[in-house]
Amino acid sequence: MSDTQTQIENRPPSVATLFLERVERTPDAEAYRYPVPAASGPDDWKSLSWGQAAERVYAIAAGLVDLGVQAEERVALASSTRVEWILSDLGVMCAGAATTTVYPQTNAEESAFILSDSESKVLIAEDAAQLAKAVERRAELPNLRHVVVIDATDVESDGDFVLSLADLEKRGKAHLEEHPEAVKERVAAITSTQLATLIYTSGTTGRPKGVRLPHDNWSYMAKAIAATGLVTQDDVQYLWLPLAHVFGKVLTSGQIEVGHVTAVDGRVDKIIENLPVVQPTYMAAVPRIFEKVYNGVAAKARAGGGAKYKIFQWAAEVAREYAKATQDNFRRTGTASAPFGLSAKHKVADALVYGKIREAFGGNLRACISGSAALAPEIGYFFAGAGIHILEGYGLTESSAASFVNPGEAYRTGTVGKPLPGTEVRIADDGEILLRGPGIMEGYHGLPEKTAEVLESDGWFHTGDIGELSADGYLRITDRKKDLIKTSGGKYIAPAEVEGQFKAVCPFVSNILVHGADRNFCTALIALDEPALLGWAAEHDLGGKSYAEVVADPRTEKLIQGYVDCLNEGLQRWQTIKKFRLLPRDLDIEHGELTPSLKLKRPVVEREYKDLIEEMYAGSREA
C-alpha cells in the first residue's frame, strides 16, 4: 500500500483534530487574511496566525459549551463568506456540535424551515438582517435558544436570546479559565461517524433536503486534497465562494491539512479589486466567474476600436489552438509543447494580450479550480492558452464536494479529471455516474425513503449525472440525467452541452436555457450580460437606454441571431436552435431562477417564461 493511501486510510476522526494538530505544528505561521473595510480608500488587510485563530476558535467552542450545546446538536450559521464564518464553524466542530449552513440570501420562510428541520439550538447570524429573520419566525422555532450576532451594529443584546459573537467569546474565555481542558476534551470525544455538518441542498425543485455529512467526510477530504499534491504550504488561496455551499466548505478542510494561507472575502463585487492585492497562487470559482471575465476582456477590446478587437479575436484563437496542442502533446509524450509556428504566434499574443489577463488575476496564479457546473471547453481552452490554468473538478453536496479533480500539469480541458484517492467510480448501464468512498454522505436528514432512492446498501451513490470515463480514468460529464431532452422525433439532446457551446461563441450571453423536450425542434431563452450589452449599445446609437430597452431593440436581436447561426453551424441538425427569445432581465438568485452556486433552475425558468416558450412553438406542427 502506498504512503498516500495509508495516510488517507489512517486519518484522524475529525477536522477538529486536524486543526489542533495544525496549531501545534505551526502556531506562528499565517493562517488567514481578511479585509477591514476603510471609510475611504482601499481596505486594510489583517492577518491571523494559526495560534491566534485557535484562541478565537477555542473561545467560540467553549462559549457554545457554556450555552449548553451538546455533541451533535445543531448550530446554524447564516452569514456571507468572512473569516468569522470559518472561526465559528471550527468552533462548532471543536465543541463536538454540528453546523447547519444557511445562505444569507435565504428568505425568512425557508430559513425558518431549515432551522426547524435541523432542530438548531443556536443560530450564529451575520448581522441585524439575519437576526430579524429568526425573530420574525421565532414562534415556529421552539428549539432555538440563542442567536449569536457576528456584526452586532444596530443590534440590542439581551445577553441570553441575543448576544454578540464578542459576548460569546468572552463567555468562552471565562469557561476555559474554570475548565482549561474543556475544548480538548470535546475534540477527543468526537467519533468519525458523528455528525459534523448539515448542508441543505438548494436544489432545483421542492423543499431543500438536509445532507448529513459526518466528521469523517471532512477528515477524508482534507487528507485526499493534500494527497493530490495540487496545493502546498507555500500557497495563498483567495476564498470568496459561499461557505454555506459544500464547494466553499471543503476548501477550508484542505487548507487546515496543508497549512497554507487563505485570504477570505465573500464580496463578489470586490473580486477584481482584491486579486492584485491578495496575489493568490490558487483560487476556486464557478464557471460564471470565468465567463464574466472572458466577456469583460472581450468588451474592453471591442471598446478599444476595431484594430484592438481584431487583435483580441486573433489572440483568443491562438490561445485555444495552443492549449489544445500542448494538452494533446502532454497526453502523448508527457511534454506540454506546441509546434514552432504556433509557439511563435503564442509568444506575440502573450505580449499583446495574455500578460495583461494574468496581471488582472494578481500575477501569481498557478491554477484555478472550477466546479459546481460545467465550464464551456472553449472558454477553458482560452484561459489555458493565456496561462490561467483552470482545473475542472466534480462533486456534489452528497459527496462532500470534491470527488474528482484534474491532476495538475496533466489536466484536460472538457473533463473533470480523475477521482480523488480513495474514491471509486463506475458508470451504470444508462450512463449515470455512481460514486463510492469515504466522502459520501450518511444520508438525508429525517428522509430515509429519499436516502434509499440514491444510496445503495453497498455504499454506491447515484449522482443523477450522466458521464463517460476515458480508458485512463478521466471523467467527462455530459448532463444531468433529469435534464436530458428527448425531442418528439426521438433524438436525445444534452442541453448543457449546447448552452456551453453558445457561451463560448457569444461574448454577450449571461445565461441560456435550451428547451425542446417532446417538441419537434429546440428553442432557447437567452439572458444577456448587462455591462457587455450596454457597452455595445453605446457604440450603436443606443447609449443611455436601459437594459430592457436595448434587449427589445431589433438590432440587438439581429446581433444575437448572428451568434446563434454561428452556434448552429457546429451542431447536429436536431440540436440546432431554431428560435430564441431575449429575456427582459438577467436571471438571478433573488427571483429563484439560479441556485446560490449560480446553477440554472430549469423548472423555475421554464415556468416563469412559459408564454415566451409557447410563443416560439405557436403555429409549428408538433409531431
N, C-alpha and C positions, 0 to 999 in steps of 0.2 A: 504493500500500500504506500502511495506517495505521501510525503510530508504534508502537502496541501490537503489531501483527503483526510489524513489523520487529524489535522488541525480543525477541519470542519466537523468531523465526527466527534471529536473530544472537546466540543465547545462548552463554555460555561452556561449555566441555566438561564441567564438574563443579560440584557444590555446594561442593567443597573450594575451588575458585577463587572462587566467590561469597563463601565465608567469609573468605578472605584479603582480598578487596575490601571486605567489610563492616568488618573490623577496621581496615583502613587509613582508611576514611571516618569511622567514629565510634568510635574506640578507648575514649573515656571514657564513652560512653552506656551505660546499664544494659541488660544482655542477659538475665540470668536471676535469678530469686529462688528460694530453696529453703529449706525449714524445717530447723532444727536442733532435734530433739526435746528438750524440757526435762524434768528429773527430776520437776518438779511444775509445774502451771500451764500456760499456753499455750506453744506452740512459739515459738522465736526465729527470725525470718526473716532470712536474709542475702542479699546481692546479689553478682553478678559483673558487671563491665563487659565489653564486648567484648574489650578489651585483656587483662583478667585471664583471661577464658575462653580466649583464644588461647594464653596462656602454658601453661596446663594441656593444651590440645589438642596443641600442638607437642611438649610433653614426652611425652605418650602416644604420639604418632605416631613420634617419634624413638626412644622406648623399644621400640616394635614393630620398627622398622628394626634396632635393636641386637640384638633377639632373632632377627634373620634373616628376618623376614617380607618376602616379595617382592610385587610388583604382582599383583593379582587373587587372591592367596592368601587363604583364608577365616579370619576371626577371629570366633568365635561370641560372642554376647553374651546371657547368661542372667541377667536382672535385672528387677525391677519398675521402674516409671517413677520416675526420680530424676535429679537434674542430672548425676550421673556417667555415666548411660546416654548422654545427649546428648554429653557431652565425649568419652566413649570412642568412640562412633560417628563423631564428627567426626575423632577421632584415627586411627581405622582408615582413613577416607576420605583423610585428608591423607597417610597412609603409602602411598596407592595400592592398599591392600588392599580386601577386600570383607567386609562384615558379614553374618554368618549370625544371624538373630534366633531366640531360643528363649524361649518363655513361661516365667516362673518356676514356673508350676503344672504344667508338663510333667513326667510321671513319668520315672524313670531309664531305662526301656527306650526310650521314644520320644525322649528327649534323646540317648541313645546313637545311635539311628538317624539323627537329624538331624546330629549331629557327624560320624558316619561317612560318610553320604551326601554331605555337603558337603565332606568331607576337610578339616575345620577344623584349622589348625595350632596355634591359640591359642584358649583359652576365657577370656573375661572373665566371672567368676562374681560374683554379688552378695554371697554370704556363705558361711558354713560349710555350710549346707544344699545350696546349688547345687554347691559343690565336691564334696560327698560323692557326688552322683550320678555325676560324672565319675570319681572314684576307684573307685567300685563297679564301673564298667564299663570300667576302663582297658585291660583285656586286649583289648577289642573295638575300641579306638581307637588303632591303630598310628601314625596321622598326628598325634595330639595331642601336642605337645611341651611346652606350658606352660599353666598355669592362673593367671590373674591375679585376685586376690580384692579386690573393692571395699571391703567392710567385713570387715577381717581379724580381728575379735574372735573368740577361740577357734580361730584358725587358725595352725598352725605353718608358717612359711615356710621352705623349704629354699634359697631364692634361685635355684632353677633350675626344677624342675617346678611348684612352688607359690611364687608371690611376690605381695605385696600391690600394689594399684594405686599406693600411695605409693612402693614399691620400683621399679616400672616407670617412674614419672615421674622418680625420681632417676637411673635409668639413662639416660633420655631427655635429661635436662639435661646429664649428663656427655657424652653423644654429641654434643649440639649445641655444646658447648664446643670439641670437636675438629672438628666438621663443621657450622659455623653455618648453611649453606645446605641442609642435608640435607632438611628438610621441604619447603622451597620448590621444590627440585629434583624431589622426588617429585610434588608437585602439578602442576608444569609439564609433567611427563611423562604425566599422565593424558589418555587419549583418551575421547571421548564414548561410544564403544562398549564401553569397558572395564567389567567387572562391578563394581557398587558394593554391591549388596545381594542377599542370597539369603533370601527370606522363605518359610517353609514354611506352606502353607495348612493350617489345622487341619481344613478340610473336614468334610463330614457323613458321609462313608463312607471306609473304607480308609486306607492309609498316606498321610501328608501328602506333597504334591508341592512341590519347591523352585522358587519362581518367580524367574527370573533378571531382575533389574532393573539395567540399566547406568546409568552416571553421567548420561547424557543424560536419562533419565526424570526424575530429581530436579531437574536443572537446568531442564528444561522446566516441571515442576510449580511450582518457585519463581517463575519468570517469569510463568506463567499465573495463579497465585494473586494475585500483585501486580497483574496487568493487570485483574483483576475489579474492583479498587477497593474491595473489601469490607473490607480491613484497611489501616490506616495506621500510620505510625511512632509515633503517639501512643497506640496501643492497648496494653492489658495483657491478655494471654491467660492463662487458667488451664488448664494442661495436666495432666490426670490419666489420660488414656487409656493403655492398654498400648502402649508404644513398640515392642514386638515385632510389633504389628499395623500394617498399612500405613496405617491412618487416623491413628494417632498419629504415625507416622514422617513423613508428608507435611507435617504441621503444623510440624515443625522446619525443613523446607526453605523453606516460605513465610516463616517468621519471619526467617530469615537474609537473604533478599532485601529484605524490608520494613524490618527493623531495629527492631521493637518489643520490648517486654518480655514475657518468658514466665515465669510462676510455675509451678514444676514440683513436683508431689507426687502420686504414684500411689496413695496410701492412700484407697481409695474410702470407707471409714468416716469419713474426715476432711472430705469434700466440704462438708457442711452447716456445719461449724465453720470451714472455710477461706474460704468465699465472702465473708463480711463482712470478713475480714482482707485478702484479696487484692483485693477490689472489682474484679473483672475487667470489661473492656468487651466481651470476647467469650470464648466457651467452646465447645468441641466436645464432643458427648456422643452416646451411643447411645440409642435410644428408651426402653429400660428405665429409664433415669435419670429421664426426664420423666414416665413412668408412675408411678414410685415417688413423685416429688414431688407429682404430682396426687393419688394415693391418700393420701399423708400429709396434704395440706391438707384433703381431704375428711374424713379420720378425725378430725383436730383439730377441725373444725367440728362434726362429729357428737358428739364428746365434750363440746362446749360446751353441749349441750342442743338441744331441738327447734327453738327460735327461731333459734339461730345456724346450724343446719344448713339451715333453710329459706332464710335469707339467702344462704348459700353456693350452694345449688342455683339460686336466682334469679340470683345474680351470674354463675354459670357459664354459664347460658343466655344472659344478656345479652352476656357476653364472646364467645360463639360467634356470636351474631347480628351483633354489632358487627364482628367480624373478617371475617365473610362479606360484610357490606355494604361495608366500607371496601376490601376487596380487589377486590370486583366493581366498585366505583366507580373505583378506580385503573386497572383494566383498560380501562374505557370512556373515562375523562376525564383520567387522569393525576393525579387528586387523591384522596387517601385520606380521603374524608369519608363521614359517615353521616347519615340523616335526623335532624331536630331532636329528635324524641321519643326516639329510640334513643340519641342523644348525651347527652341529659339523664339517662336511666337509667344510662348508662355512667359518667357523672360521679359519680353517687351510689355505684354499685358500686365505683368506683375508690377512693373514700374509705373504704368499709367493708371491702373485700376485696383488690383488686389491689395497692394500695400496699404492703401487708404482704408480699405474694408477691415483689414487686420488691426489697424490703429484704432478704428472705431470700437473694436472689441477689447481694447486695452493693450494690445500689442504683445501679450504674453500667453495667449490662449493656445494650449496644446490640443484640446479637443472639447467638443460639446457632446453631451448625452441628450438624445431626443427620444421622448416616449409619450405615452398616453393616446396617441393616434398616429396614423401613417404619415410620413413625410413624403411629399411628391419626389420621386427619384431625380427628376431633372433639377429640382432646387437643391437636393443633396449633392448632386454632381457639380453644380455651380459653386457651392461653398467649398467642396473638397478641392476643386481646381484652384480656388482662391486662397487655399491654405488654412481654411477653417474646417477642421475635420469633424464631421457630425457622425457620431457613433449611435446608430439607432438601437434601441433596446425594446423589450416587450415584457409585459407582466400585467396582472390585474390586482385589484384590491384583494381578491380572494387568494392571490399567490404572493402577497406582501410586496408587490410592485416589480421586483427585479427577477424575472425568470430567465431572460435571455439578454445578452448584450454583445455588440460587435467587439472582436478581440483586437484592440489597438491598431497597429500597422496593417494587420490583415483584414481590416474592415471591408465590408462590401455594401455599397450603397444599394438600397432597394431591399435589403434583408434586415432582420433584427438580430443577426449574429447567431451565436451558439449558446446552449444552456449554461447557466452558472454551475460550477462544480457542485455535485450532489443533487441536481435537479434532473429528473427523467422526462422524456417527451416521446409521444407516439401520435401518429396520425390515424384517426378512425377511418373506417371504410367510406364514410360520407365526406371525408376531408377535414373533419373537426380536429382541432389540436387538443390533445389530452396531456395533462401535466401531473407529475407525482414527485413529492420531495418534502423536505423539512420547512419549505416556505408556504406550503398550502394551509389555508385556514382550518380552524376547528369546525366551523360551520356558521350558519346564520343564526343570530341571537333570537331564541324563542321560536324558531321556524324549522322544526325537524323535517317537515314534508318538503320545504323548499331546499333544504340541505341535501336531502336524499335525491332530489332531481339532478343535482350537479356533481355530487361527491359519492363515488362508489365505495363499497365496503373495503376494497383492497387499496384505497388511497388515491385512485385516479380521479382527477378533477376535470370536468367538461368545461372548457373555456368559452364555448359559443362562437369561437373564431375559426375561420377556415384558413388552412395554410399548406405549404409544401416544404419538405425537407430536402436539401441537396444531399448528394452522396457523401459529402464531407461534413454534414451536420449543421449547415446554415439554414435558418428558418425564414421563409417569406410568408407574410400574412396577406391573404388575398381579399378577405372581407369578413364581416360579422355574419354568422350563419343566418341570423334572422333578417339581415339587411339584403341578402341576395334577391335580385329582381328576376322574376320569370315573366317574360312577355307573353302576350296572348298567342304568339307564334311558337311558343315553347322554348325560346332561347333564354339561357341564364346570363345575367349581367351582374358584375360586381360594381355597384355604384361608386364606392370609394376609389376604385382604380381610375374610373373616368373623371371623377372630381379632382383627383390628384394630378392627372394629366392637364386638366384645364388650368389649375393653379400654376403649373409650370409655363404655360404659353401666354397666360393673360396677367399682366402686372397690375391690373386694376381690381382683380377679384378679392373679396374678403371671405365670403362663404358661398358655397354652391351645393344645391341638393338636386340630384338626378332622380327623376321619377319615371316609372314605366311598368310597375307590376300589373299584370293582367291587361295591359294596354298593347296596341299594335305598333307603338313607337315610343321612343324616350323623349322626355322634355326636361327642362331644368329651371329651377328658381335660383336667381343669382343676386347676391348682395355685394355691393362694391365697396372698396376701401376708400373711406371718405377723404383723407389727405391726398392720396394719389389722384382721385377723381377731381377734386376741386383744383388741384394743380393743373390738370389737363384742361379743365373748364376755363380757367383764367386765360389760357393760350388760345381758346376758341370762342371768344366773344361771349362767354357765359360767366365771366367773373362777377362776383357779388351775389350770385344766385345761391339758394340753399341746396343741400344735398338732394332733397326730394325733387326740386325743380330741375336740377341738372339731369337726374335719372329719368325724368319724364320727357326730356328733350329728344327728338328723333335722331339728332346727331350722336347722342350717347348710345342709343340702340344700335345705330349703324357701326359705331366703334366696336361694341361688344360682339356684334354679328361677325365681324372680321375675325375675331379670336375664336368664336365658335366654329366657323368654317375651317380655320386652321386646325383646331382640335379634331374635327370630323375626318380630316384627311388621313389621320393616323389610326382611325378606329375601324372595326368591322362594321359592316352595313347596319346590323341590328343594334349596335351600341351607339350609333350617331344621335346627336341631339337635333331633333327636327324643329323644335320650337323652344323658346325660352321667354321668361318674364323677369324684368329687373324689379327688385323689391324696393319699396319707398324708404326703407331704412335698413341699417345693418342688423343682423341677428345678434342677440346678446343674452347674458346670464339673467339680467333683471326681468326680461319677458319670458324666461323659462325655456328659451329656444336652444341655449347652449348649457352644457354642464359646467361646473366651476373649473374643470380642466379643459374647457373650450371644445368639447366634443359636441357634434350636432345631435339634437334630439329630434330625429326624423318624424316620429308621430306628431309631435307638437307643431313643427313647422308645416307639415302637410295638412294638419287640421286648421291651423291659422290661415293658411293661404289656399284653402280648398277651392275658392272661387277662381283664383288665377289658374290653378291646375285644370279645373273643369273647362275654363275658357280656352285653354290650349288644345283640348280634345274636342271641343264643340264642332259638330259638323263632320268629324272624321269618322270613317267607317270602322267601328271596333269589331275585330274578328271574334 
